[in-house]
Amino acid sequence: MSVRVDVRASAVVVLLLVAALTASVVLIGTGDFPIPAGDVLRTLLGDGDAGQEFIVNELRLPRVLVGLLVGAALGLGGALFQAVSRNPLGSPDVLGLGQGSTAGALVMIVLFSGSATQVTVGALAGGLVTGLAIYVLAWKKGVHGYRLVLVGIGVSAIVTAVNGYLITKADLVDATRAVVWMTGSLNGRDWSQVWPLLGLCAVLVPLVLGNARALRTLEMGDDVAYALGVRVERTRLVLMVAAVLLTASATAAAGPVGFVALTAPQLARRLTRSPGPNLVPAMCMGATLLVVADWASQRAFGADQLPVGVVTGVLGGVYLLWLLVTERRAGRI
């Protein structure tokens, strides 16, 4: 058994992990009751006083962990979709999976006035149904990149219209609650969101990494992959199901946080300068982006605290415009 180690990619992963952990410590110490970084570390190691233990372990640590897990799940899900579709625009944001999860959550909020747990289940179910619909509609002797993206854009438009209709049918209280959820936010996240997301990631991440070599082969084309012994459709289906589950669970935990799944894999690829899907760098980049964006949403706008989805949406929108211009100049679109 042999393992190829890319020194630059490994260094990028280490630096991203350090950046994510540093940003997490700073974020835990940020708030109406600021705590120095040294005290945060001591409290995490079990050496803080009672007040710091409550603030760090019960109020702020779950929010940061949800941010790290959601960012990692979105980064990995985006890398999978972009690799399967062989298209930098093939992300859950463009394909409509976030809108599908939103539709499931809105059904629970507007039609059933569901609890937080029911909204989470609805968002997960909505993402899965949307992913299945995209896969079935894009199937024609296999699933190919541009067809997948085009079908996803069409499904996204339909689901967005459904979401708008559901909002118009909601009463004022439910509509306000729905709009807050649709923005994408980490406010009020606690341990009840951490454990399910952590468990799902613990199952799906090893499954995805175990199929990384087959995924690299798929990027060379189906014919080459068949010739090298890869079970193309089985591998593609397993990876797409994993990507849908990662995206839907992240959306269920924090709402539709926009553009992390689009930007994280591309930024990771540019940093590593390595071909292939760059799954681990994309995952680390997604976690870092979301934690830094959460810090910016709390501290960069003075007294006004914004939902993290607003910050990622602005930054991601700028990046999407730059990506479209770059792809057009290169003659790929």
N, C-alpha and C positions, 0 to 999 in steps of 0.2 A: 504494500500500500504506500502511495506517495502523495504528498500534498504540496502544491505549488503556493509559495508565499510571495505576494506582491508587497515589497517593502514600502513603497509610497502609499498604497492603499491601507496597509496596516498602520502606518504613521498617522494617516488621516483619521482612521477610526479611533485611535488612542487620543488624538487631539480633540475630536468631537466629543468623546466620552468625558474628557477633562472639562471641556467647555460646558457640557450639559450639567455635570455635577456641580461645577462652580456656580453656574446660573441658578441651580436649584437651591444651593445654600444661601445665596444672596436673596432669592425670592422668599425663602422661608423666613428670613430675617426682616423682610419688608412688610410694612403695615402701620396701622395706627399705634401699635406698640412695637417699635423697632428693637431688634435683638442683634447684637454684634455677631459676626460670622463665627468667632471662636466660641461664643456661648451656644450658638446653634449646634456646632459640632459636638460640644460637650453634652448638650441635651440629647442629641441623637444617640450618643454613647451611654445614656442613662445617668449622667452626672449633673443634670440641671435641677433648679429648684422647682417647687410645685407649680408656680405660675408659668414658668417657661415650659415645663413638661406639658401642661394643658394646651398652651398656645401652639407649640411646635407639633406635638404628636397628635393632637385631636383636631386642631383647626387648620393648620397650614400644610403639614406633611401630606395628608391625603390629597389635597388639591394639587400639589406638585407631582405626586406619583401618578395621579390621573393624567396630568399634562404630559409627563414623560411617556406613559404607556400609549396615550392617544396619538402623540406625535410619532412614536415608533411604529405603531400599527398603520397609520396613514402613510408614512414614508415607505414602509415595506409593501403595503397594498398598491401604492402608486408605482413603485418599481416593477412589481409583477405585471400590472396592466400595461405599462409602457413596453416591457420586454415581450409580452405575449402579442401585443398589437404591432410591435416594431415601429412605434410612432410616439414621439415625445408629447403629443397631445392626448395620448390614450390613458388618461387618468380618471379616477372616480368622479372628480369634479365635472369633467367634460362628458363622461358617459352617463351621468344621471343617477349614480348610486346614492349620493348624498341626498338628492331630491326624493329618491324612493324611500329612504329612511325617514326623511321629513314627512312624507305622505303617511307612512305608518304611524308616526308620532301624532300627527294632526288628527288622524282618525280617532285615536284614543283620547286626545284632548277635547276635540270639538264634539264628537258624536257620543262619547261615553263618559266624559269628564273624569278620565282615568287618573289613578295615582301615579306617583313618580315611577314606581316599578312597572306599572302597566304601560306607561309611555315608553319606557326603555324596551320592553318586549315588543311593542308596536313598531318602534324604530328598527329593531333588529329584523323583524318579520318583513317590514317594507323594503329594506335593503336586499334581503334574500330573494323576495319575489321579483324585484326589479332586475337583479342580476340574472335570474333564471330567464326572465322575458328577453333580455338583451341577447343572451346566449342562444336561445331558441330562434329568435328572429334573425340573428346573424349567421345561423348555420346553413351552409350550402356545400355539402361534401367537405365539411371542415369549417373552422372559423378563421378568417383571415383579417389582417390588421385594419385596413381602411374600411372594410365592411363593418367591422366591430365598432369603429369610431363613429361612422355615419349612423348606424342603427342606434348607438348610445345617445348621440345628439338628438335624434328624433324622439326617443323614449324620454329623454330629459325634458324636452319641450312639452310633451304631453303631461308628464307628471307635474311639472311646474304649473301648468294650467289647472290641474286638479287641486294642487295646493292653494292656489289663489281662490278657487271656488270654495274650498273648505273654510278659508279665512272669512269669506263674505257671509257664510252661513253661521258663524260662531257668534255667541253673545260677547259683550265687551270684555268681561273678565277672562273668558276662555281665549278670545282673540289676543288679548294682551299677553297672556301666558304663552300662547303659541308663538307670537312674534319674538318674545324674549328667547324661547328655546331655539327658534330658527336662526338666530344670530350666531349661535355658537359661543358658549361661555363655560368657564371653569368655576364660576361662583357657586359656593355652597356645596361643592363636591366633598364627599366623605368616604369612609372606608367601605360603605356599601357599593360604591362604584369601583373601588380599587380591586377587590377580590375577584369578581367575575371577569373583569378585563385581564387581570394578571393570569388567571387560570386559562382563559382562551388563548392568550399569547404564548403561554407555556406549552400548549399543545400544537399550535399552528406554526410557530417560528421554527422548531426543529423539523416539522414536516416540509416546510418551504425550503429550508437550507439543505435538506436531504435530496431535494430535486433540483438543486442549483446547477449541477453539471448538465443535466438534461435540458434545463432552460437555456443555458449558454449554447447548446447545440441547436435548439429550436430557432435561435436568432439567426442562424445561417440558412434557414429555410427548411420547409417540411421535407423536401426530397433528400437533402443531405442528412437530416435527422433520421429519416426512415433507413437510409443506407447505413447509418452508424448504429442501428439497432434500437433507437428510441421509440417508445410507443407514443406517438405524437399526440393523438387525440386524448388518450388517457392522461398523459402528463399535463396537457393544456387544461383539461377539465379540472383536474385536482388543484392546479395552481390558481385557476380562476375562482374556484369555490373558496379556496383559502383567502384570496384577495378580497372577495365579496364579504366573507365573514369578518376579516380584519377591519375593513372599511365600515361595515354596518355596526360592529361592536363599538368602534371608536365614535361613530356618530351617535349611537345610543347613549354613550357615557357623557359626551360633551356637546352634543348638537352638531350640526353640519359646519365644522370649522373649515373654512374654504382655503383651497390652493396649497395646503401643506403637501398633499399627495402629488400635486403637479410639480412643485418646485424642488422638493427634497431630493428626488432621484436625479434630477438634472444637475443640481448644485453638487451633489456627491460625485457624479461622473466627471464634472469639470475639475473638482479638486483632486480626485484620484488619477485622472487622465488614463483610466483603465477601461478597456472594452468590456462588454458584458453588462449584466443587470445591476452589479454593485449593490447587492441586497443588504449586506451589513452596513456599509457606509450610508445608504439611503435611510435605513432604520435609525441610525445614530443622528443623522442630519435632521430627520423629522422631529426626534425628541428635542434636540437642541433648539430648533426653530420655534417650536411651540412654547417651550419654557421661556426663551428670550422674549417672544411676542407677548406672553402673559405678563412678564415683568414690565415691558413697555406699556401695555394697556393699563397698568396700575400706576406707573410713576411718570411716564413721559408726557402726560397731558395735564399736569398740575392737579387740581382738586377733582377733575373729571376722570372717573374710572370707566374705561370702555370694555365691553366684552372682547375677549381675545379674538373672536371671529372677525371683528371689524378690522383689527390690525393685520391679521393674516390676509384678509380680503384685499386691503389696499396694497400691501406689498406683493401679493400674488397676482393681482391685476396688472400691476406695472411689469412684473416679470413675464406674464403671458403676452402682453403687447410686444415686449422685447423679443420673446421667442418667436412670435409670428413674423416679425420683421426679419429676424435672422433666417428663419426657414424660407421665407419668400426670396431673400437675396441669394440664398444658396440654390434656388430653383426647385425646392422640394415640395412647395405648395403653390 
